[in-house]
């Protein structure tokens, strides 16, 4: 579709490719392989001399529609889809880097991402230095001659720290590295990192792109040539997004802009209410004026997003007391759902980190993370009050 369309329209229309039956809804191609007209055509497809599907591990029309739509939303030349967000991050490193090279990453990352960079990739000779998400000078000082990748989340999970994407992009470019931004918390409806100078955008499509907690998915977006290595890893290793999941994600993206507007509006209302509660020590939400990077967030993002983290007085015991007395909120570590969720990051999403790593990331025993859904904010507030201790 033309770039002249607004993001709301692209979320509904971009990428749709109709079969000979001219279906209105996107078609779901449930097949493992595709049949060729001749041996010559099969050879041409495998060599890349003729476009067209080959094998569903790396070519499926439904998955291609998802990739095309998400690329349109992010303003990217190309998108490569994966089975999950973590698979997308792994493929980025495996497709673009080699043993002996170096990553600079924010220490404010999802727990599994920290494990991947800090432990697993190190066994294959890719070393990572973790730095502050909010201090560009730490990134500059961490650069080595073999640095090839900067990696961050903005806003971060769970503390909603906001990184200066443009500043980090400039530092990365100066040292010959790529900047990859995990855009999971905002989605392209609220933030487009490529327009701020990033080279790569990562998504856990499981979250807001789906929006209803139904399926897993992931994606890497960026320049056409840069993503060739990422696609090569997918084609060989096969961490493939299924056609069915791609179809569900296509349906989810149709309402993305509407949902993100509502998530953000409700989250800001909840965050302001939490700041006024005597049992809450501190609230972390980019839309609040009290947030350390509020001004930056409002420049980079359309709104604050749907994630509110807050520290309750009384540590883990008080935090668990709030969780265990909820009757509506879903006690689960997922986010981006129409249903509001609540979790205790120190013992769930970031439970595999050491105590020192959690402390460095600001994750205390009293911290709770609420992914604000589409319910009444008044009902969310009432649910949290059931376990509040003044």
DRENDO-1510 file (C-alpha; in Angstrom, 1 decimal, always signed):
<recs>
REC; n; res; u; v; w
REC; 1; UNK; +0.0; +0.0; +0.0 .
REC; 2; UNK; +1.0; +3.6; -0.4 .
REC; 3; UNK; +3.0; +5.3; +2.3 .
REC; 4; UNK; +0.3; +8.1; +2.2 .
REC; 5; UNK; -2.1; +6.0; +4.3 .
REC; 6; UNK; -2.3; +6.6; +8.0 .
REC; 7; UNK; -1.2; +3.9; +10.5 .
REC; 8; UNK; -4.8; +3.1; +11.4 .
REC; 9; UNK; -5.5; +2.2; +7.7 .
REC; 10; UNK; -2.3; +0.3; +7.3 .
REC; 11; UNK; -3.1; -1.8; +10.3 .
REC; 12; UNK; -6.3; -3.0; +8.6 .
REC; 13; UNK; -5.3; -3.1; +4.9 .
REC; 14; UNK; -1.5; -3.4; +4.4 .
REC; 15; UNK; -0.1; -6.7; +3.2 .
REC; 16; UNK; -3.4; -8.2; +2.2 .
REC; 17; UNK; -2.9; -10.4; -0.9 .
REC; 18; UNK; -5.9; -12.2; -2.3 .
REC; 19; UNK; -5.9; -15.6; -3.9 .
REC; 20; UNK; -7.7; -16.6; -7.1 .
REC; 21; UNK; -10.9; -16.8; -4.9 .
REC; 22; UNK; -10.8; -13.1; -4.1 .
REC; 23; UNK; -11.5; -13.6; -0.4 .
REC; 24; UNK; -12.1; -10.4; +1.7 .
REC; 25; UNK; -10.4; -11.6; +4.9 .
REC; 26; UNK; -6.8; -12.7; +4.7 .
REC; 27; UNK; -6.4; -16.3; +3.6 .
REC; 28; UNK; -5.0; -18.9; +6.0 .
REC; 29; UNK; -2.6; -21.2; +4.1 .
REC; 30; UNK; -2.3; -24.4; +6.3 .
REC; 31; UNK; +0.2; -26.4; +4.3 .
REC; 32; UNK; +3.8; -27.6; +4.9 .
REC; 33; UNK; +4.9; -27.3; +1.3 .
REC; 34; UNK; +4.0; -26.0; -2.1 .
REC; 35; UNK; +3.7; -27.7; -5.5 .
REC; 36; UNK; +5.7; -26.6; -8.5 .
REC; 37; UNK; +4.6; -26.7; -12.2 .
REC; 38; UNK; +7.9; -28.3; -13.2 .
REC; 39; UNK; +11.4; -29.3; -12.1 .
REC; 40; UNK; +12.7; -26.2; -13.7 .
REC; 41; UNK; +10.3; -24.0; -11.7 .
REC; 42; UNK; +11.3; -25.8; -8.5 .
REC; 43; UNK; +15.0; -25.2; -9.2 .
REC; 44; UNK; +14.3; -21.5; -10.0 .
REC; 45; UNK; +12.4; -21.1; -6.7 .
REC; 46; UNK; +15.1; -22.7; -4.7 .
REC; 47; UNK; +17.8; -20.6; -6.3 .
REC; 48; UNK; +15.8; -17.4; -5.7 .
REC; 49; UNK; +15.5; -16.7; -9.5 .
REC; 50; UNK; +11.7; -16.8; -9.3 .
REC; 51; UNK; +9.5; -15.5; -6.5 .
REC; 52; UNK; +7.0; -17.7; -4.9 .
REC; 53; UNK; +6.5; -20.0; -1.9 .
REC; 54; UNK; +8.7; -23.1; -1.5 .
REC; 55; UNK; +8.4; -24.6; +2.0 .
REC; 56; UNK; +6.5; -23.3; +5.0 .
REC; 57; UNK; +9.6; -23.2; +7.2 .
REC; 58; UNK; +10.5; -19.9; +5.5 .
REC; 59; UNK; +7.9; -19.1; +2.9 .
REC; 60; UNK; +4.1; -19.0; +3.6 .
REC; 61; UNK; +1.7; -16.5; +2.1 .
REC; 62; UNK; -0.1; -15.8; +5.4 .
REC; 63; UNK; +3.2; -15.2; +7.2 .
REC; 64; UNK; +4.2; -12.9; +4.3 .
REC; 65; UNK; +1.1; -10.9; +4.7 .
REC; 66; UNK; +1.9; -10.4; +8.4 .
REC; 67; UNK; +5.4; -9.4; +7.6 .
REC; 68; UNK; +4.3; -6.9; +5.0 .
REC; 69; UNK; +1.7; -5.3; +7.3 .
REC; 70; UNK; +4.1; -5.0; +10.2 .
REC; 71; UNK; +6.8; -3.5; +8.0 .
REC; 72; UNK; +4.3; -0.9; +6.8 .
REC; 73; UNK; +3.4; +0.0; +10.4 .
REC; 74; UNK; +7.1; +0.4; +11.4 .
REC; 75; UNK; +8.2; +2.1; +8.2 .
REC; 76; UNK; +10.6; -0.7; +7.5 .
REC; 77; UNK; +11.9; -2.1; +4.2 .
REC; 78; UNK; +11.6; -5.6; +5.4 .
REC; 79; UNK; +10.2; -7.8; +8.2 .
REC; 80; UNK; +11.2; -11.4; +9.1 .
REC; 81; UNK; +8.7; -13.2; +11.3 .
REC; 82; UNK; +9.5; -15.8; +14.0 .
REC; 83; UNK; +7.8; -18.2; +16.4 .
REC; 84; UNK; +8.3; -15.9; +19.4 .
REC; 85; UNK; +9.9; -12.6; +20.5 .
REC; 86; UNK; +12.9; -14.4; +22.0 .
REC; 87; UNK; +13.4; -16.4; +18.8 .
REC; 88; UNK; +13.5; -13.0; +17.0 .
REC; 89; UNK; +16.2; -11.7; +19.3 .
REC; 90; UNK; +18.3; -14.9; +19.0 .
REC; 91; UNK; +18.0; -14.8; +15.2 .
REC; 92; UNK; +19.2; -11.1; +15.2 .
REC; 93; UNK; +22.4; -12.1; +16.9 .
REC; 94; UNK; +22.9; -15.4; +15.1 .
REC; 95; UNK; +22.2; -13.9; +11.7 .
REC; 96; UNK; +24.3; -10.8; +12.0 .
REC; 97; UNK; +27.2; -11.6; +14.4 .
REC; 98; UNK; +30.0; -14.1; +14.9 .
REC; 99; UNK; +32.2; -15.4; +17.7 .
REC; 100; UNK; +34.6; -12.8; +19.0 .
REC; 101; UNK; +32.2; -9.9; +18.5 .
REC; 102; UNK; +30.7; -7.7; +21.3 .
REC; 103; UNK; +27.3; -6.4; +22.3 .
REC; 104; UNK; +26.4; -3.4; +24.4 .
REC; 105; UNK; +23.0; -3.9; +26.0 .
REC; 106; UNK; +20.8; -2.1; +28.5 .
REC; 107; UNK; +20.8; -3.8; +31.9 .
REC; 108; UNK; +17.0; -3.0; +32.0 .
REC; 109; UNK; +15.8; -5.8; +29.9 .
REC; 110; UNK; +13.2; -8.7; +30.1 .
REC; 111; UNK; +14.7; -11.4; +32.3 .
REC; 112; UNK; +14.9; -14.0; +29.4 .
REC; 113; UNK; +16.7; -11.4; +27.2 .
REC; 114; UNK; +19.3; -10.8; +30.0 .
REC; 115; UNK; +19.8; -14.6; +30.2 .
REC; 116; UNK; +20.3; -14.9; +26.5 .
REC; 117; UNK; +22.8; -12.1; +26.2 .
REC; 118; UNK; +24.5; -12.7; +29.6 .
REC; 119; UNK; +24.8; -16.5; +29.5 .
REC; 120; UNK; +23.8; -18.4; +26.4 .
REC; 121; UNK; +25.4; -16.2; +23.7 .
REC; 122; UNK; +28.6; -16.0; +25.8 .
REC; 123; UNK; +29.1; -19.8; +25.3 .
REC; 124; UNK; +29.3; -19.1; +21.5 .
REC; 125; UNK; +31.8; -16.4; +21.8 .
REC; 126; UNK; +29.6; -13.3; +21.7 .
REC; 127; UNK; +30.3; -11.2; +24.8 .
REC; 128; UNK; +27.9; -8.6; +26.2 .
REC; 129; UNK; +28.5; -5.5; +28.4 .
REC; 130; UNK; +25.4; -4.3; +30.3 .
REC; 131; UNK; +25.0; -0.5; +30.8 .
REC; 132; UNK; +22.4; +2.0; +32.0 .
REC; 133; UNK; +19.4; +2.4; +29.8 .
REC; 134; UNK; +19.3; +6.1; +30.4 .
REC; 135; UNK; +23.0; +7.2; +30.3 .
REC; 136; UNK; +24.3; +7.5; +26.7 .
REC; 137; UNK; +27.8; +8.1; +28.0 .
REC; 138; UNK; +27.9; +4.6; +29.6 .
REC; 139; UNK; +27.2; +3.2; +26.1 .
REC; 140; UNK; +29.9; +5.2; +24.6 .
REC; 141; UNK; +32.4; +4.1; +27.3 .
REC; 142; UNK; +31.5; +0.4; +26.8 .
REC; 143; UNK; +32.3; +0.4; +23.1 .
REC; 144; UNK; +35.1; -1.8; +22.0 .
REC; 145; UNK; +36.8; -2.2; +18.5 .
REC; 146; UNK; +34.7; -5.4; +18.1 .
REC; 147; UNK; +31.4; -4.0; +19.2 .
REC; 148; UNK; +28.7; -4.8; +16.5 .
REC; 149; UNK; +25.4; -4.4; +18.2 .
REC; 150; UNK; +23.6; -2.1; +20.7 .
REC; 151; UNK; +20.4; -3.6; +22.2 .
REC; 152; UNK; +17.7; -2.0; +24.3 .
REC; 153; UNK; +14.1; -1.9; +25.3 .
REC; 154; UNK; +12.3; +1.4; +25.4 .
REC; 155; UNK; +10.3; +1.6; +27.6 .
REC; 156; UNK; +12.0; -1.1; +29.6 .
REC; 157; UNK; +10.5; -4.1; +31.3 .
REC; 158; UNK; +9.4; -3.6; +34.1 .
REC; 159; UNK; +10.7; -0.2; +35.2 .
REC; 160; UNK; +9.5; +1.7; +32.0 .
REC; 161; UNK; +12.9; +3.4; +31.7 .
REC; 162; UNK; +13.0; +5.4; +28.4 .
REC; 163; UNK; +16.3; +5.4; +26.4 .
REC; 164; UNK; +17.3; +8.3; +24.1 .
REC; 165; UNK; +17.0; +6.3; +20.8 .
REC; 166; UNK; +18.4; +9.1; +18.6 .
REC; 167; UNK; +21.4; +9.7; +20.8 .
REC; 168; UNK; +22.2; +6.0; +21.0 .
REC; 169; UNK; +21.8; +5.6; +17.3 .
REC; 170; UNK; +24.4; +8.3; +16.7 .
REC; 171; UNK; +26.8; +6.6; +19.1 .
REC; 172; UNK; +26.3; +3.2; +17.4 .
REC; 173; UNK; +26.7; +4.6; +14.0 .
REC; 174; UNK; +30.0; +6.4; +15.0 .
REC; 175; UNK; +31.5; +3.1; +16.1 .
REC; 176; UNK; +30.1; +1.0; +13.2 .
REC; 177; UNK; +27.5; -0.9; +15.3 .
REC; 178; UNK; +23.8; -1.5; +14.7 .
REC; 179; UNK; +21.2; -0.3; +17.1 .
REC; 180; UNK; +18.3; -2.7; +17.8 .
REC; 181; UNK; +15.3; -1.5; +19.8 .
REC; 182; UNK; +12.7; -3.9; +21.3 .
REC; 183; UNK; +9.5; -2.0; +20.7 .
REC; 184; UNK; +7.2; -4.4; +22.5 .
REC; 185; UNK; +5.9; -2.0; +25.1 .
REC; 186; UNK; +4.9; +0.7; +22.6 .
REC; 187; UNK; +4.2; -1.1; +19.4 .
REC; 188; UNK; +4.4; +0.9; +16.1 .
REC; 189; UNK; +1.1; +2.6; +17.1 .
REC; 190; UNK; +3.0; +4.7; +19.7 .
REC; 191; UNK; +6.6; +4.6; +18.6 .
REC; 192; UNK; +8.6; +4.0; +15.4 .
REC; 193; UNK; +12.3; +3.5; +16.4 .
REC; 194; UNK; +13.6; +3.4; +12.8 .
REC; 195; UNK; +12.5; +7.0; +12.3 .
REC; 196; UNK; +14.6; +7.9; +15.3 .
REC; 197; UNK; +17.7; +6.3; +13.8 .
REC; 198; UNK; +17.5; +2.7; +14.9 .
REC; 199; UNK; +18.7; +0.0; +12.5 .
REC; 200; UNK; +16.5; -2.8; +13.7 .
REC; 201; UNK; +13.2; -3.1; +15.5 .
REC; 202; UNK; +12.3; -6.3; +17.5 .
REC; 203; UNK; +8.8; -7.4; +18.5 .
REC; 204; UNK; +7.2; -10.0; +20.7 .
REC; 205; UNK; +4.1; -10.1; +18.6 .
REC; 206; UNK; +2.6; -12.2; +21.4 .
REC; 207; UNK; +1.9; -8.9; +23.2 .
REC; 208; UNK; +0.1; -5.9; +21.8 .
REC; 209; UNK; +0.2; -6.9; +18.1 .
REC; 210; UNK; -2.1; -9.8; +19.0 .
REC; 211; UNK; -3.8; -8.0; +21.8 .
REC; 212; UNK; -5.8; -10.9; +23.2 .
REC; 213; UNK; -3.2; -13.3; +24.6 .
REC; 214; UNK; -4.0; -16.0; +22.0 .
REC; 215; UNK; -0.7; -16.9; +20.2 .
REC; 216; UNK; +3.0; -16.5; +20.2 .
REC; 217; UNK; +5.0; -14.6; +17.6 .
REC; 218; UNK; +8.0; -12.4; +17.0 .
REC; 219; UNK; +9.5; -10.2; +14.3 .
REC; 220; UNK; +12.7; -8.4; +13.3 .
REC; 221; UNK; +12.4; -5.3; +11.0 .
REC; 222; UNK; +14.9; -3.1; +9.3 .
REC; 223; UNK; +16.7; -2.6; +6.0 .
REC; 224; UNK; +16.3; -5.1; +3.2 .
REC; 225; UNK; +20.0; -6.0; +2.9 .
REC; 226; UNK; +20.6; -6.0; +6.7 .
REC; 227; UNK; +17.8; -8.5; +7.3 .
REC; 228; UNK; +19.2; -10.9; +4.7 .
REC; 229; UNK; +21.4; -12.6; +7.3 .
REC; 230; UNK; +18.5; -12.8; +9.8 .
REC; 231; UNK; +16.3; -14.4; +7.1 .
REC; 232; UNK; +19.2; -16.8; +6.3 .
REC; 233; UNK; +19.2; -18.0; +9.9 .
REC; 234; UNK; +15.4; -18.5; +9.8 .
REC; 235; UNK; +15.6; -20.5; +6.6 .
REC; 236; UNK; +18.3; -22.8; +8.0 .
REC; 237; UNK; +17.4; -23.1; +11.7 .
REC; 238; UNK; +13.6; -22.8; +11.4 .
REC; 239; UNK; +12.3; -20.9; +14.4 .
REC; 240; UNK; +9.2; -20.3; +12.2 .
REC; 241; UNK; +6.0; -18.4; +12.8 .
REC; 242; UNK; +3.1; -20.7; +12.0 .
REC; 243; UNK; +0.6; -19.7; +9.4 .
REC; 244; UNK; -2.2; -19.9; +11.9 .
REC; 245; UNK; -0.5; -17.6; +14.4 .
REC; 246; UNK; +0.3; -15.2; +11.6 .
REC; 247; UNK; -3.4; -15.1; +10.6 .
REC; 248; UNK; -4.4; -14.4; +14.2 .
REC; 249; UNK; -1.8; -11.6; +14.5 .
REC; 250; UNK; -3.1; -10.1; +11.3 .
REC; 251; UNK; -6.6; -9.9; +12.9 .
REC; 252; UNK; -5.1; -8.5; +16.1 .
REC; 253; UNK; -3.3; -5.7; +14.3 .
REC; 254; UNK; -6.6; -4.4; +12.8 .
REC; 255; UNK; -7.5; -2.9; +16.2 .
REC; 256; UNK; -3.9; -2.0; +17.3 .
REC; 257; UNK; -4.2; +1.8; +17.1 .
REC; 258; UNK; -7.6; +1.8; +18.9 .
REC; 259; UNK; -6.4; -0.6; +21.6 .
REC; 260; UNK; -3.1; +1.3; +22.3 .
REC; 261; UNK; -5.0; +4.6; +22.7 .
REC; 262; UNK; -7.3; +3.0; +25.3 .
REC; 263; UNK; -4.5; +1.1; +27.1 .
REC; 264; UNK; -2.5; +4.4; +27.4 .
REC; 265; UNK; -5.5; +6.4; +28.6 .
REC; 266; UNK; -6.4; +3.9; +31.2 .
REC; 267; UNK; -2.8; +3.4; +32.3 .
REC; 268; UNK; -2.3; +7.1; +32.9 .
REC; 269; UNK; -5.5; +7.3; +34.9 .
REC; 270; UNK; -4.4; +4.3; +37.0 .
REC; 271; UNK; -0.8; +5.6; +37.5 .
REC; 272; UNK; -2.1; +9.0; +38.8 .
REC; 273; UNK; -4.5; +7.1; +41.2 .
REC; 274; UNK; -1.6; +5.0; +42.4 .
REC; 275; UNK; +0.6; +8.0; +43.1 .
REC; 276; UNK; -2.1; +9.2; +45.5 .
REC; 277; UNK; -2.3; +5.9; +47.5 .
REC; 278; UNK; -0.6; +5.9; +50.9 .
REC; 279; UNK; +0.4; +2.2; +50.5 .
REC; 280; UNK; +2.3; +2.9; +47.3 .
REC; 281; UNK; +5.9; +4.1; +47.6 .
REC; 282; UNK; +6.6; +5.0; +44.0 .
REC; 283; UNK; +5.0; +4.7; +40.6 .
REC; 284; UNK; +6.8; +4.1; +37.3 .
REC; 285; UNK; +5.0; +5.2; +34.2 .
REC; 286; UNK; +6.4; +7.4; +31.3 .
REC; 287; UNK; +3.2; +9.4; +31.0 .
REC; 288; UNK; +3.6; +10.8; +34.5 .
REC; 289; UNK; +5.3; +14.1; +35.0 .
REC; 290; UNK; +7.2; +12.5; +37.9 .
REC; 291; UNK; +8.8; +9.9; +35.6 .
REC; 292; UNK; +12.6; +10.7; +35.2 .
REC; 293; UNK; +12.4; +10.5; +31.4 .
REC; 294; UNK; +8.9; +11.9; +30.9 .
REC; 295; UNK; +9.9; +14.7; +28.6 .
REC; 296; UNK; +11.9; +12.3; +26.4 .
REC; 297; UNK; +9.1; +9.8; +26.4 .
REC; 298; UNK; +6.6; +12.4; +25.2 .
REC; 299; UNK; +9.0; +13.3; +22.3 .
REC; 300; UNK; +9.6; +9.7; +21.2 .
REC; 301; UNK; +6.2; +8.2; +21.9 .
REC; 302; UNK; +2.7; +9.2; +21.0 .
REC; 303; UNK; +1.6; +8.3; +24.6 .
REC; 304; UNK; +2.8; +6.5; +27.7 .
REC; 305; UNK; +1.7; +2.9; +26.8 .
REC; 306; UNK; -0.2; +0.4; +28.8 .
REC; 307; UNK; +2.4; -0.8; +31.5 .
REC; 308; UNK; +2.4; +0.7; +35.0 .
REC; 309; UNK; +4.9; -0.6; +37.6 .
REC; 310; UNK; +4.7; +0.5; +41.2 .
REC; 311; UNK; +6.5; -0.3; +44.4 .
REC; 312; UNK; +4.3; -1.0; +47.5 .
REC; 313; UNK; +5.4; -0.4; +51.0 .
REC; 314; UNK; +6.3; -3.5; +52.9 .
REC; 315; UNK; +8.4; -5.5; +50.4 .
REC; 316; UNK; +7.6; -8.9; +49.0 .
REC; 317; UNK; +5.0; -9.8; +51.7 .
REC; 318; UNK; +3.0; -6.7; +51.0 .
REC; 319; UNK; +3.3; -7.1; +47.2 .
REC; 320; UNK; +2.1; -10.7; +47.3 .
REC; 321; UNK; -0.7; -9.6; +49.6 .
REC; 322; UNK; -1.9; -7.3; +46.9 .
REC; 323; UNK; -1.7; -9.9; +44.2 .
REC; 324; UNK; -3.3; -12.7; +46.1 .
REC; 325; UNK; -6.4; -10.7; +47.1 .
REC; 326; UNK; -7.3; -9.6; +43.5 .
REC; 327; UNK; -10.5; -11.1; +42.1 .
REC; 328; UNK; -10.4; -9.7; +38.6 .
REC; 329; UNK; -6.8; -9.1; +37.5 .
REC; 330; UNK; -5.1; -12.1; +35.9 .
REC; 331; UNK; -2.0; -13.3; +37.8 .
REC; 332; UNK; +0.2; -13.9; +34.9 .
REC; 333; UNK; +3.5; -12.6; +33.5 .
REC; 334; UNK; +2.1; -11.9; +30.0 .
REC; 335; UNK; +1.2; -8.4; +28.9 .
REC; 336; UNK; -0.5; -6.6; +26.0 .
REC; 337; UNK; -3.8; -8.4; +26.6 .
REC; 338; UNK; -7.3; -7.0; +26.6 .
REC; 339; UNK; -7.4; -8.5; +30.1 .
REC; 340; UNK; -5.3; -6.6; +32.7 .
REC; 341; UNK; -2.5; -8.7; +34.2 .
REC; 342; UNK; -0.5; -8.4; +37.4 .
REC; 343; UNK; +2.9; -9.9; +38.3 .
REC; 344; UNK; +5.7; -9.7; +40.8 .
REC; 345; UNK; +8.8; -9.3; +38.5 .
REC; 346; UNK; +11.4; -10.2; +41.1 .
REC; 347; UNK; +10.0; -13.8; +41.3 .
REC; 348; UNK; +8.6; -14.2; +37.8 .
REC; 349; UNK; +9.8; -12.4; +34.7 .
REC; 350; UNK; +13.1; -11.5; +36.3 .
REC; 351; UNK; +13.3; -14.4; +38.8 .
REC; 352; UNK; +16.3; -16.1; +37.1 .
REC; 353; UNK; +18.4; -13.0; +37.6 .
REC; 354; UNK; +20.8; -12.7; +40.5 .
REC; 355; UNK; +19.9; -10.5; +43.4 .
REC; 356; UNK; +22.6; -8.1; +42.3 .
REC; 357; UNK; +21.3; -8.0; +38.7 .
REC; 358; UNK; +17.8; -7.2; +39.9 .
REC; 359; UNK; +19.1; -4.5; +42.2 .
REC; 360; UNK; +21.1; -2.9; +39.4 .
REC; 361; UNK; +18.0; -2.8; +37.3 .
REC; 362; UNK; +15.9; -1.3; +40.1 .
REC; 363; UNK; +13.7; -4.3; +40.6 .
REC; 364; UNK; +12.8; -4.4; +44.3 .
REC; 365; UNK; +10.9; -7.1; +46.2 .
REC; 366; UNK; +8.0; -4.7; +46.6 .
REC; 367; UNK; +7.6; -4.0; +42.8 .
REC; 368; UNK; +4.5; -5.0; +41.0 .
REC; 369; UNK; +3.8; -4.6; +37.3 .
REC; 370; UNK; +0.3; -4.1; +35.9 .
REC; 371; UNK; -0.4; -4.4; +32.2 .
REC; 372; UNK; -3.5; -2.3; +31.9 .
REC; 373; UNK; -6.2; -4.0; +29.8 .
REC; 374; UNK; -9.5; -2.7; +28.5 .
REC; 375; UNK; -11.6; -3.1; +31.6 .
REC; 376; UNK; -13.0; -0.2; +33.6 .
REC; 377; UNK; -10.2; +1.6; +35.4 .
REC; 378; UNK; -12.4; +1.9; +38.5 .
REC; 379; UNK; -12.7; -1.9; +38.6 .
REC; 380; UNK; -8.9; -2.2; +38.3 .
REC; 381; UNK; -8.4; +0.3; +41.2 .
REC; 382; UNK; -11.0; -1.5; +43.4 .
REC; 383; UNK; -9.3; -4.8; +42.7 .
REC; 384; UNK; -5.8; -3.5; +43.8 .
REC; 385; UNK; -7.4; -1.9; +46.9 .
REC; 386; UNK; -8.5; -5.3; +48.2 .
REC; 387; UNK; -5.0; -6.2; +49.2 .
REC; 388; UNK; -3.7; -2.7; +50.1 .
REC; 389; UNK; -2.0; -2.2; +53.4 .
REC; 390; UNK; -1.9; +1.4; +54.7 .
</recs>
